[in-house]
Amino acid sequence: MKPAKNPWWQAAQTPRQGFITGGVWLFVAAGWLVLAVGDPSPWRWAFAAAWAVIGVGYLVSAVVLRRRQRDSG
């Protein structure tokens, strides 16, 4: 039998990796947000929003992985 593939929503292999990566992406989003406040160009707001969505996606993936580990163990 082949090993099961990761679900489509799983952005990280482990919860720890998901929390760290999500935090980094949210930090990048905060930096773009600071730049957007100083120079309100629409593309800066778009970058800030995109990085924030990616960061939240990693955090949600990490939380789901953590809950699955607790339920199965």
C-alpha positions in Angstrom: 0.0 0.0 0.0 1.1 3.5 -0.7 1.4 6.0 2.2 -1.6 8.4 2.5 -1.1 11.7 0.8 -1.4 14.9 2.8 -4.8 16.6 2.7 -5.0 19.6 0.3 -5.3 22.0 3.2 -2.2 20.9 5.0 0.4 23.6 4.6 3.0 22.3 7.0 4.3 18.8 7.9 4.2 19.4 11.7 2.3 21.8 14.0 5.5 23.4 15.1 6.6 24.1 11.5 3.1 25.6 10.8 3.2 27.9 13.8 6.7 29.2 13.0 6.0 29.6 9.3 2.7 31.3 9.9 4.3 33.7 12.4 7.0 34.6 9.9 4.4 35.3 7.2 2.3 37.4 9.6 5.5 39.3 10.5 6.1 40.0 6.8 2.5 41.1 6.5 2.9 43.5 9.4 6.0 45.0 7.6 4.0 45.5 4.4 1.2 47.1 6.5 3.6 49.6 8.0 4.8 50.5 4.5 1.2 50.8 3.3 0.3 53.3 6.0 3.3 55.5 5.1 2.6 55.3 1.3 -1.0 54.2 0.7 -0.4 52.5 -2.7 -3.0 49.9 -3.5 -0.4 47.2 -4.3 1.2 47.6 -0.8 -2.2 46.9 0.8 -2.6 43.9 -1.6 0.8 42.5 -0.6 0.0 43.0 3.1 -3.4 41.2 2.7 -1.9 38.4 0.7 0.9 37.7 3.2 -1.7 37.8 6.0 -3.9 35.3 4.3 -0.9 33.0 3.8 0.1 33.4 7.5 -3.4 32.6 8.7 -3.6 29.6 6.5 -0.4 28.2 8.0 -1.7 28.8 11.5 -5.0 27.2 10.8 -3.2 24.2 9.3 -1.0 24.0 12.4 -4.0 24.1 14.8 -5.8 21.3 12.9 -2.7 19.2 12.9 -2.3 19.7 16.6 -5.9 18.8 17.3 -5.6 15.6 15.2 -2.5 14.6 17.1 -4.2 15.0 20.4 -7.3 13.1 19.2 -5.3 10.1 17.9 -2.8 9.9 20.7 
